[in-house]
Amino acid sequence: MDTCAGEFPAVTPYFYSCYEDEDEGEVDGSKKIVILGGGPNRIGQGIEFDYCCVHAVMALRELGYRTLMVNCNPETVSTDYDVSDRLYFEPLTFEDVMNIVEKEKPEGVIVQFGGQTPLNLTGPLARAGVRILGTSPDAIDLSEDREKFGRLLKDMKILHPEWGSAKSVAEARKIAREIGYPVMVRPSYVLGGRGMMVVYDEEMLSAYLASAAVSASCPILVDRFLSSAKEVDVDALCDGESVAIAGIMEHIEEAGIHSGDSACILPPQSLTEPELRSIRAITEKLAKELRVQGLLNIQFAIQQGKVHVLEVNPRASRTVPFVSKATGVPIAKVAAKLMVGARLHDVLPVFPSSPFVAVKESVLPWERFPGTDVRLSPEMRSTGEVMGLDEDFPLAFYKSQIAAGSDVPLKGNVLFSLCDADKPRSAPIARDLARSGFKILATEGTYRYFRDQGIEVEKVRKISEGRPHVVDLIKNRGIQIVVNTSSPTLASRSDGFEIRQVAYQFRLPIFTTLSSVQAFRESIARIADSRSDIRVRPLQELFNKN
């Protein structure tokens, strides 16, 4: 198909398959590599992976390979008319990919850059005799199989949360009781945390299981939930022997928020040196044990100074574009070269250190989901991300909030409505915001706590306490920022739910975790102290690149 409709010469042949005899695709004997894309955009599988695919095409072309892109999403750059040498606009299924491989006879197929969708084809393609470039199919299978990988971590003496796989409701209850509440429950083999939930007691578990189809073919995974833990994401490069850690990202939100929704900081700001040493050592050990060739992503949780491995993905993660832009190193291009046999020390002798702090913030399209609670959870909802970059964390965080579309005020009224567990940690934050010129408002329980702590605070009524209540105040523009945390409960239509809904309708900044409002507090204090305006500079200038 001529994708340019004759307007100007089409550089990339664009092919669709059919079940007829006619075949317009002529094959030559050049060196070529097939790259599998990410397929349709959806929550958990977005354009971050397309970024990786496009950079892989660039890298392989530099090495003299012809690139054959297989994808079925017209909304991506990888399916543009001038990116790859050939574009096959095909579903990412075993049948369709095999048809292309049998016809083109490539040097191999790359499955690492398109996210989980192409990675799921690794086993079938390998069994059909297709050469998988990069990390071996056996290593991919080992990291994806919970039982095999759990045994590996145990043998390597690496901490990880206890877990079990339940094939019936009774078995799920038994595993949860043995592990101890709270637990994280989710269907097996999900993307973007769909159907994922933190369960705090048997009543919540029963409600979850009532809506989940649990069977031998659709088991439920039950993991011990590490309360109040810090989550960390690591992206690393490996050529099978040498390892380079591209980025260690500290999540701003605590464990229990999906990594795709949580804001994160690069480099980490609050991790201790022993914690960082442990993270680096575990990453290097696992990369070498799995003989990774290309990219590796590991998710960690740190609880009371102990580093636990939550998940290992032998592929590109959705943080690769962020790490690349934050460091100035095109890590997807480096990974592509490693997959075809290049040595890490030749491609990237030294991983450069960046003088900047970068903050990734998620873009959450709540307007697409009317009636959905805007509180963050283990289930991913974001459809994009932005980055704030500056010389320190507070300014980088502030930039990230502005980039995400939040109108962050520097003065006004802040409403606190908190669950009991969060009140002790909230007092210093409220006190600092008051010093910065904000007026503190609070609902009954939070008001009493703040007053006892000597914080100047004004009480506002809950919805059930008569008018004018908190929602009226939001509608009348009497509140500029909402800080609302809630206890785990099955009742979704609580006061907190209504407060969050109305606050979002009026486009107020809403903080549903104390860690995020603490970051906001730091940024406000930094801006107040700053003697100059916030500077915005292009990445090309920051990293001296054209």
N, C-alpha and C positions, 0 to 999 in steps of 0.2 A: 504494500500500500504506500502511495506517495503521501506522506504526512503533511506536505506543504501545498498540496492541491495545485501544483504547477506554478505557484507564485515565484518560487526560486528553487534551485536544485536541492533535492532532499539528500542529505549526507548519509543518513542512517537508514538502510532498508528496514522496513517495519512489517513484520509478518504475523498473520493469523493462521491458525491451522484449521483444517476441515477434514472430513472423512471422504472426500472425493479423490480421484486419481491425479488430478492436475497438481503440479508442484512448480512454483516459480522461484524457489530458493536454490540458487546454484551454490555448490560447496567447493571451496578450494582447500589446498593442503597446508595452509599457513598455521602457525602456532596460535591457538585460541583457547580461551578460558570462559566457561559459563559462570555467570554470577546470578544467583537467585535473589530476587527482591523480596519486599515485605508484603506485597499484596495490598488489599484494600486498607485504607486508614480506618482505625477504630481505636477505642480507648485501650491502651496497653500496647498498641502496635501502630506507631505513628511515623512521621517523616524524619525522626531522628535516625531511623534505620536507612532511610533513603539517602540521607547525607553520607552514611558509611558506604553505601553501594556506589555512589557517584565518585567518591574519593578513591575507592578501589579501582574503578575504571581508569581514573587518571594515573594511578600508580602502575597498573599493569601495562598501559600504553607506553609509559616511560621505559618499561623493560622490553618493549617490542612485541607484546602479545596483542592479538585482536581480541576484543571483548564482546561477548554475547550476553546481553541482558535479558533475563526472563522476569517479567512482571505483568500485572494486570490492573494497574492503577493509573489512569490518565492524569491524575492530579499530582503527579510526582515529577521531580527533575530527571530521575533515572529513565523515564519514558519519553523524554524530550527527543526531538528529531536529530540532535547533534551531539548526544552524550556518548553512546556506545557505538561500536562498529556495526552491530546488528541488534535489533530489538525484536524479541518474540513476545507479543502481547498475549500471554497465555495464563490460564489458572495455574497456581502452584500446587499441582497434584503430581503424583508419581507417574501416571500415564503420560501427561503432557510433557513433563521434563524429560522422560525417557525417549519420547519421540524426537525431541530436539537433540539429545545426546547421540542417539543412534544415527541421526542424519549428519550432524556436524563433526562427530568424533573429536571432541576437544581434548586438551591435555588433562583437564579435570574440571570439577565443579566446586565452587565456593558457596558454602551454606552459612557462613558465620555472620554475614552483614545484614541479613534481612529480618533479624529477630527470631522469635520462636517458630514462626510458620515454616520457613525453609529448613530450620534445624530439625523439625519433626520428620523431614524426608530423608535424613541422613541414613538411617537404618535400611529402609527399602532400596535406596539407590546403591548403597554399598553392597547389599546382598545381590543386586543385579549386575555387579561387576564394575560399577562406576567409580572412578578414582575421586575421592573426596580430598580436596586440597586443605592444608592446615591441620588442625587437631584431628586425630584419628577418630573414626566412628566408634571404636571401642572405648576411648576416653570420654567421648561425648555421652555414650550410653551409661558409663560408670557414674558420671556426674549428675545425670538426669534420673537415675534409678535410686529412689530414696533408701532402699535397704542396702544395696551395694555401697552407696556413698556413705551411709551411716557406719557401716563396718570399716570403711577406709579411714574415716575420721577417728574412730575408736582405736584402730591399729596405730594411727599416727599420733595418738594422745592429744587430739585437738578437741576443745570443748564445743559442744553443740547442744541445743535444747532437746530434751527427751521428746519422743514422738511415737505415734502409732497410727496404723491404717485400719479403719473400721469398715466392715462390709455389711453391718447391720446396725440398727438403732441401739440394740442392747450392747453390742460391742463398743460403740462410740461412748456410751455412758460408762462402761467398765474402764476403758482407756483413760477417760477424763478423770475418773475417781483415782486411778492409780498414779497418774501424773500429778494431779492436784490442780485446782483452779487458781488463777484464771488460765484458760487454754485458748489457743488460736485454732479455729476450725475452718476448713475449706474443702471444696471438691478437689479431687485429684486432677492434675493437668489443666489448670486454669490459666488464663492470661489476664494480666492487669488486676489480679486480686479479686476477680469476679466471684461473688458468693462467699467472700472471706469475712470472718467476724471474730472479735474477741469475746469469749464467753466467760462470765464470772461465777455462774452457779448452775445447778442442775435445771432450774426453771428456764433460764435463758437457753440452755442446751436443748431442752425439750422443744421449745418454740422454734429454734433453728432447724432441728431435725424434722419437725412437722412439715417444713416447706422444702426440705432437701430430699432428693431421691437417692437413698443409700442402698447399694446392692453390691454384689461381688464384682460386677462390671463397672460400677460407679462408686468406688469407695470414698469415704470421707477421711481426710487427714486431720489428726489431732496433735498439735504441738504445745509444749509448755510455753506459756507467754511470759516473757521476761519484763515484768513491770518496771517502769521508771528507768528503762535502759536507754542508752544513747545508741542510735543506729549510725553505721558508717558504710559507705559504698567505696569500693576500690576498683579502679580500672588498671589493668596491667598488660604489658606486652611480653611475649616469650617466643624464642625460636626453638624451643625444645630443650635448651640447656641454660641460656642466659635469660634473666628476667629484669625488666625495667618497670617500675611502678609509675604509671602516668599520672595518677591522681588519687589522693585519699580525701574523700568528701564526707564531712560531718553533717548529719541531718540536724536542722534546727528543731523540728518537732521530735518528740520522743518516740520510742518504739510503739507500734500500734497504728501508725499512719503509713499508708502505702508509700514506698520509695519514690514512685512517680508523682506523688502529690506533695511530698514534703519538700520544703526549701532546704538547700544544702550549701555548705561553705567549702571553698577550696582556696588555700589550705585550711585544715581544721584549726579551730581557735581555742578549744577547751580540752583537747585530749592531752593526757600526760605523756612524757617521753617513754615510760615503760609500756603504755598502751600502744603508742605508735611503733615501738620496736616489735611488739608482739604481732601487730597487724602486718608489718613488713615481713617478718619471719614466716608467718603462716601463709601469706600470699606466695612467697618464693617457694616454700615447700610444696604447696599444692600445685603450682604451675609446673614445677619440675616432675612431680609424681605423675601428673596427668600428661606430661610431655606436650604441653600446649604449644601450638604453632599459630601465632596470631594473637587474638585478644582473649582476655579472661576478665570476668567481672565477679567479685565476691561481695556479699552483703554480710556485715558483722553487726553484732549487738554487744555493747559493753555494759555489764551490770556489776556494780561494786568493784570496778577495776579488773574484772575478768572478761576476757575477750572470747565471744562465742561466734562460731560460723553459722549463719542462718541459711545461706544459699550460695551455690557456685554455678555460674553460667559460662560455659566455654564458647562464648560468642561476643559480638558487640552488644553493648548495653545502650539504653536510651541516654546515658550520660556522656557518651563519646563526643558528640558535637560540643557539649559544654566544656569538657576537659580540653578539647582541642583549641577552642577559642580562648579559654582562660590561660592556657600555657603557651600558645603560639606554635604548638607542635601538632601537625596533621596525623594523629595516631592511627586513623583508619588507613591512610596511605602506607604508613610504616608497616602495619599489620598485614596488608595485602602483599607487600614484598617479602615478609617473613614466610607467608604461606607458600610461596613458590621457591623457597630454599635460601633466601638471603639470610645473612647472619646479623644479629641485632647490633653487634659492635661496628659493623660496616655501615649499616643504615642510620643508626643513631648512637654514635660513640658515647655521648654524654647527654642525659636528659636535662635540659636547661631548667634552672630555677626561675620562677617568675617573681618580680617584685610586687605583684598586685594580689589583692584579695578579690575573689569572684564569688558572687552569690547567685545561685539558680533559684528562681521562683516559678511556681506552676501557674498556669492560666486555667481557671476553672469556669466553664461555661454554664453556670447554674441556670441561666435563662432558658437553656435548652431542656432543662429538666424541672418544669414547674411542680411545686409541691415537694421537691426533694430537700431533705435536711442539708443545709450547707456546712454542717460539721464534718471535718475530715475524719476518715476511717480507714480500715485496712483495704477497702475496695477502691480502686483507682477511679477517679472521675476527671482528671485534667486532660485537656486536649492539646496542650502546648506548653511552652516554657520560655522564660526571658532570663536575661543575665544582667546583673549590676556589677561593674568592675571599678575598683578604686584602690587607693593606697592603704586603706584600712577597712575593717569590717563594717562599722556603723554607716559610713557613706556608701559602701557597696550595697548594703541591705536596703538603704533608703532608695537608691537608684532602682533596685530590683522591684520595689513596691510600685514606684511610679511607672516603670516599664510594663508591669502587669495590669495597669489600668486603675490602680487604687489611688484615690484622691486623699493623700495622707496629710491631715491638718497638723499645724505646728502649735495650735492652741484650741481651746474649746472645752466641751464637757465629755468626760469619759465615763461610760456606764460599766460597772463591774457587777456581774451576777455569776457567782462561782459555786461549784460543788464544795462540800466540806473539806475534801482531801486537798484541794488547791489553796485554801485560804491562808495557811501559814506561809507559803512561798510567795503569795501575792502582795503581802504588806509592804516589803521593800520597793516593789515595782510601783505600787500606788503612791507611796511616799515620794519617790523620785519624780513621778509624773506631776504630782502636786507642786513640787519645787520648780519644775519646768514651766509652771503657769497654767496647767490644766486644772479644771474643777472636777473633783471626784464625786460621782453619783453611784449609789448602790441599792440593790434590793435588800429586803429585810435581814436575812441571815448574814449576808456580806457586810451590810451597814453596821450591824452590831459588832462584828469582828473588827472592822476597821476602827470604829469608835473606841473599842477597848484597847486598840494598839496606839491610840493617840493621833490617828489620822483624821484630818478635817474632811468630813464626808457629809453629803446630803442624801437623805433617804427618798427613794421613789417607790411608788406602789407597784406590786405585782398585778397581773390582769385580774386575779380573783379578789383583790382587795379594794375594788371600787375605782372610780375615775376622779381625776385624770391619772391614768396608770402609765407604765413604762412605754407601752406601744403608742399611746397618745403623744407622749413626749418625743418619741422618734419621729412620728408623723408631723409634729409641729416644729421640727428642726431644733429641738432642744438638746439633742445628743449628737456628737460628732464622731465618736468612736465607741464600738461595742466590744467588751471583753466578756465572753460567756463560755464557761466550761460546765459540763454537765456530768452527773453520775451515770454509770452504765445502767440503763433501764430499758424495759420493753415498751414503755409508754412513749410513743413518738410525739404525741400532741401535747407536750408539756409547755409551761411558760417559756422555757428556754427555746423550744422549737419556734414558737410564735415570735419571740424577740428576734431570732436569727432571720426568719423569713421577712419580717417587715424591714429590718435593718438592711437586708440585701436589696429589697425593692427600692429603698431610698439611697442605694449606692454608698452606704457607710462602710468604712473599714471594719471587718469583723475578725477578731482573734479568738480562736476556739482552743488554743493551747497557751499555757503561761510562757513556754519557751519562745513562742513567736512574739508575744507582747513584750517580753524582756528584750528581744532583739530590736523591736520598735523603740523601746525606751532608750536604748543605747544610741540609736541613730538620731533621735530627737536631741539628746544631750550633746552629741557631736556637732550637729548642725548649729545649735545655739552657741557653741564655743568657736565655731569656724569663723574666721575673719574674711573669708573669700567665698564667692559663689561656687556652686557645684560645677565642676568642669566635665564636659562630655567630649571624648575624643574617639576617633575611629580606631579599630583594632590594628589597621595597617600602620598607623602612626605609633601606637604603643609598642608593637613588636618589630618596627622598622622593616615592614614587608610591603611589597608592591601589591 
